[in-house]
């Protein structure tokens, strides 16, 4: 996996005003990303499968 170049929240290009740090969890490569535009933090990694549930408002 290559280093993320855009914020996963707002889509802004990371250029020089962001923090992207690589870390490992077992044998999985992850990146902790902080965007200076929207000021959000995201952990980005490659995954093979994801299962999500969706709440439905009654």
MORA-V901472 format. One record per helix or strand of 3 or more residues. SS is the DSSP state (2 for helix, 1 for strand). FROM is the first residue (numbers start at 0). TO is the last residue. If there is no record, write none. Layout:
BEGIN
<<SS | FROM | TO> <SS | FROM | TO>>
END
This chain:
BEGIN
<<1 | 17 | 24> <1 | 27 | 34> <1 | 40 | 44>>
END
